[in-house]
Amino acid sequence: MKTKITLSKDFCDMEAVKYIAFRHGTTPEKVLEHYFVQCGIIESSDNDDYTLTPNEIALFRDLGVQPTIIEIQ
């Protein structure tokens, strides 16, 4: 079964997301993917060597990126 997580491109353009990505030396798209990996929603496709802090995870949730919103096709 494949899962599809649909997010608006606007999430990648948010300054907070860009800042978190910059802090971890990655792109906004990759840091959002890592968020879902760290929340246990998807399996990692990369060997990321960082962990999002509880504050970063809370920020993503406050922005409306909820790991429970998944579209299954």
MDTraj code that builds the backbone (N, CA, C; nanometers):
import mdtraj as md
import numpy as np

residues = "MET LYS THR LYS ILE THR LEU SER LYS ASP PHE CYS ASP MET GLU ALA VAL LYS TYR ILE ALA PHE ARG HIS GLY THR THR PRO GLU LYS VAL LEU GLU HIS TYR PHE VAL GLN CYS GLY ILE ILE GLU SER SER ASP ASN ASP ASP TYR THR LEU THR PRO ASN GLU ILE ALA LEU PHE ARG ASP LEU GLY VAL GLN PRO THR ILE ILE GLU ILE GLN".split()
xyz = np.array([
    [0.0840, -0.1167, 0.0000],
    [0.0000, 0.0000, 0.0000],
    [0.0889, 0.1235, 0.0000],
    [0.0572, 0.2171, -0.0865],
    [0.1310, 0.3422, -0.0917],
    [0.0503, 0.4506, -0.0218],
    [0.1210, 0.5374, 0.0476],
    [0.0537, 0.6505, 0.1099],
    [0.1015, 0.7777, 0.0429],
    [0.0133, 0.8743, 0.0384],
    [0.0461, 1.0024, -0.0220],
    [0.0162, 1.1105, 0.0808],
    [0.1169, 1.1870, 0.1163],
    [0.1000, 1.2980, 0.2077],
    [0.0964, 1.4235, 0.1224],
    [-0.0116, 1.4958, 0.1302],
    [-0.0296, 1.6141, 0.0469],
    [-0.0139, 1.7395, 0.1321],
    [0.0852, 1.8196, 0.0990],
    [0.1073, 1.9470, 0.1656],
    [0.1112, 2.0564, 0.0605],
    [0.0685, 2.1718, 0.0992],
    [0.0784, 2.2865, 0.0101],
    [0.2253, 2.3258, -0.0055],
    [0.2626, 2.3670, -0.1257],
    [0.3991, 2.4153, -0.1502],
    [0.4317, 2.5336, -0.0596],
    [0.3264, 2.6029, -0.0128],
    [0.3459, 2.7179, 0.0755],
    [0.4222, 2.6820, 0.2023],
    [0.4106, 2.5573, 0.2493],
    [0.4840, 2.5175, 0.3693],
    [0.6344, 2.5322, 0.3485],
    [0.6822, 2.5003, 0.2299],
    [0.8262, 2.5088, 0.2017],
    [0.8734, 2.6530, 0.1900],
    [0.7812, 2.7438, 0.1673],
    [0.8165, 2.8847, 0.1539],
    [0.8071, 2.9616, 0.2854],
    [0.7595, 2.8973, 0.3898],
    [0.7485, 2.9646, 0.5192],
    [0.8874, 2.9869, 0.5782],
    [0.9070, 3.1052, 0.6329],
    [1.0377, 3.1404, 0.6894],
    [1.0805, 3.0441, 0.7995],
    [0.9867, 3.0014, 0.8832],
    [1.0209, 2.9094, 0.9921],
    [1.0711, 2.7763, 0.9378],
    [1.0077, 2.7256, 0.8335],
    [1.0502, 2.5987, 0.7734],
    [1.1866, 2.6153, 0.7070],
    [1.2047, 2.7254, 0.6366],
    [1.3345, 2.7528, 0.5744],
    [1.4451, 2.7619, 0.6790],
    [1.4146, 2.8260, 0.7921],
    [1.5135, 2.8409, 0.8982],
    [1.5525, 2.7058, 0.9576],
    [1.4531, 2.6214, 0.9848],
    [1.4823, 2.4880, 1.0397],
    [1.5661, 2.4089, 0.9402],
    [1.5314, 2.4172, 0.8123],
    [1.6088, 2.3471, 0.7093],
    [1.7526, 2.3989, 0.7065],
    [1.7680, 2.5298, 0.7131],
    [1.9018, 2.5899, 0.7144],
    [1.9823, 2.5404, 0.8342],
    [1.9192, 2.5355, 0.9506],
    [1.9886, 2.4884, 1.0725],
    [2.0403, 2.3464, 1.0576],
    [1.9673, 2.2641, 0.9823],
    [2.0071, 2.1240, 0.9667],
    [2.0820, 2.0990, 0.8360],
    [2.1078, 2.2057, 0.7606],
    [2.1847, 2.1916, 0.6371],
    [2.1128, 2.1123, 0.5291],
    [1.9832, 2.1354, 0.5156],
    [1.9053, 2.0621, 0.4171],
    [1.8017, 2.1555, 0.3539],
    [1.7162, 2.1010, 0.2719],
    [1.6130, 2.1808, 0.2055],
    [1.4828, 2.1766, 0.2864],
    [1.3939, 2.2724, 0.2640],
    [1.2639, 2.2672, 0.3316],
    [1.1873, 2.1380, 0.3010],
    [1.1934, 2.0925, 0.1771],
    [1.1245, 1.9682, 0.1403],
    [1.1791, 1.8505, 0.2204],
    [1.3104, 1.8439, 0.2323],
    [1.3727, 1.7322, 0.3050],
    [1.3445, 1.7388, 0.4545],
    [1.3423, 1.8604, 0.5107],
    [1.3168, 1.8706, 0.6539],
    [1.1715, 1.8332, 0.6848],
    [1.0783, 1.8663, 0.5945],
    [0.9395, 1.8230, 0.6135],
    [0.9277, 1.6714, 0.6023],
    [0.9999, 1.6132, 0.5061],
    [1.0010, 1.4670, 0.4938],
    [1.0587, 1.4050, 0.6213],
    [1.1644, 1.4639, 0.6723],
    [1.2267, 1.4124, 0.7951],
    [1.1298, 1.4204, 0.9132],
    [1.0499, 1.5252, 0.9163],
    [0.9476, 1.5390, 1.0205],
    [0.8544, 1.4176, 1.0189],
    [0.8083, 1.3784, 0.9009],
    [0.7193, 1.2628, 0.8907],
    [0.7914, 1.1329, 0.9254],
    [0.9182, 1.1237, 0.8916],
    [0.9977, 1.0063, 0.9296],
    [1.0084, 0.9999, 1.0817],
    [1.0446, 1.1117, 1.1417],
    [1.0646, 1.1145, 1.2865],
    [0.9345, 1.0887, 1.3623],
    [0.8210, 1.1270, 1.3030],
    [0.6908, 1.1004, 1.3655],
    [0.6441, 0.9572, 1.3409],
    [0.7189, 0.8805, 1.2616],
    [0.6859, 0.7405, 1.2371],
    [0.5795, 0.7197, 1.1312],
    [0.5559, 0.8204, 1.0471],
    [0.4525, 0.8107, 0.9444],
    [0.5057, 0.7442, 0.8186],
    [0.6288, 0.7754, 0.7811],
    [0.6906, 0.7154, 0.6624],
    [0.8282, 0.6628, 0.6996],
    [0.8813, 0.5764, 0.6150],
    [1.0165, 0.5257, 0.6358],
    [1.1157, 0.6168, 0.5672],
    [1.2331, 0.6244, 0.6248],
    [1.3365, 0.7121, 0.5716],
    [1.3915, 0.6586, 0.4408],
    [1.4094, 0.7505, 0.3457],
    [1.4731, 0.7132, 0.2199],
    [1.6178, 0.7602, 0.2169],
    [1.6562, 0.8389, 0.3164],
    [1.7916, 0.8918, 0.3257],
    [1.8529, 0.8544, 0.4592],
    [1.9815, 0.8738, 0.4694],
    [2.0511, 0.8545, 0.5957],
    [2.0710, 0.9905, 0.6615],
    [1.9627, 1.0483, 0.7093],
    [1.9716, 1.1776, 0.7752],
    [2.0433, 1.1606, 0.9083],
    [2.1334, 1.2519, 0.9358],
    [2.2115, 1.2414, 1.0582],
    [2.1750, 1.3507, 1.1581],
    [2.0482, 1.3888, 1.1599],
    [2.0023, 1.4890, 1.2550],
    [1.8673, 1.4484, 1.3107],
    [1.8320, 1.5086, 1.4213],
    [1.7037, 1.4850, 1.4841],
    [1.6373, 1.6201, 1.5074],
    [1.5126, 1.6308, 1.4676],
    [1.4383, 1.7527, 1.4948],
    [1.4130, 1.7627, 1.6448],
    [1.4233, 1.8834, 1.6976],
    [1.4007, 1.9035, 1.8398],
    [1.2513, 1.9014, 1.8689],
    [1.2144, 1.8791, 1.9939],
    [1.0719, 1.8854, 2.0291],
    [1.0099, 2.0208, 1.9916],
    [1.0844, 2.1292, 2.0044],
    [1.0330, 2.2609, 1.9662],
    [1.0086, 2.2691, 1.8159],
    [1.0969, 2.2109, 1.7361],
    [1.0780, 2.2122, 1.5907],
    [0.9559, 2.1301, 1.5510],
    [0.9397, 2.0155, 1.6141],
    [0.8222, 1.9324, 1.5866],
    [0.6949, 2.0060, 1.6261],
    [0.6964, 2.0721, 1.7413],
    [0.5799, 2.1490, 1.7854],
    [0.5502, 2.2626, 1.6877],
    [0.6541, 2.3249, 1.6348],
    [0.6342, 2.4327, 1.5384],
    [0.5651, 2.3815, 1.4127],
    [0.6095, 2.2668, 1.3614],
    [0.5446, 2.2091, 1.2445],
    [0.3973, 2.1819, 1.2728],
    [0.3686, 2.1277, 1.3899],
    [0.2291, 2.1000, 1.4254],
    [0.1491, 2.2288, 1.4372],
    [0.2101, 2.3324, 1.4955],
    [0.1416, 2.4621, 1.5064],
    [0.1145, 2.5235, 1.3698],
    [0.2017, 2.4931, 1.2722],
    [0.1816, 2.5433, 1.1363],
    [0.0739, 2.4648, 1.0617],
    [0.0270, 2.3560, 1.1221],
    [-0.0786, 2.2763, 1.0590],
    [-0.0295, 2.1523, 0.9894],
    [0.0985, 2.1188, 1.0064],
    [0.1521, 1.9962, 0.9475],
    [0.1285, 1.8853, 1.0488],
    [0.0178, 1.8159, 1.0326],
    [-0.0192, 1.7109, 1.1261],
    [0.0086, 1.5749, 1.0646],
    [0.0806, 1.4893, 1.1339],
    [0.1099, 1.3576, 1.0765],
    [-0.0109, 1.2680, 1.0637],
    [-0.1259, 1.3111, 1.1138],
    [-0.2453, 1.2283, 1.1015],
    [-0.3256, 1.2618, 0.9767],
    [-0.2860, 1.3664, 0.9048],
    [-0.3577, 1.4040, 0.7822],
    [-0.2882, 1.3367, 0.6644],
    [-0.3375, 1.2207, 0.6261],
    [-0.2749, 1.1430, 0.5197],
    [-0.3814, 1.1019, 0.4190],
    [-0.3516, 1.1221, 0.2936],
    [-0.4414, 1.0796, 0.1872],
    [-0.3892, 0.9469, 0.1331],
    [-0.4686, 0.8430, 0.1399],
    [-0.4274, 0.7110, 0.0916],
    [-0.4921, 0.6873, -0.0432],
    [-0.4078, 0.6542, -0.1404],
    [-0.4584, 0.6276, -0.2762],
    [-0.4210, 0.4889, -0.3200],
])
top = md.Topology()
chain = top.add_chain()
for i, resn in enumerate(residues, 1):
    res = top.add_residue(resn, chain, resSeq=i)
    for name in ("N", "CA", "C"):
        top.add_atom(name, md.element.get_by_symbol(name[0]), res)
traj = md.Trajectory(xyz[None], top)
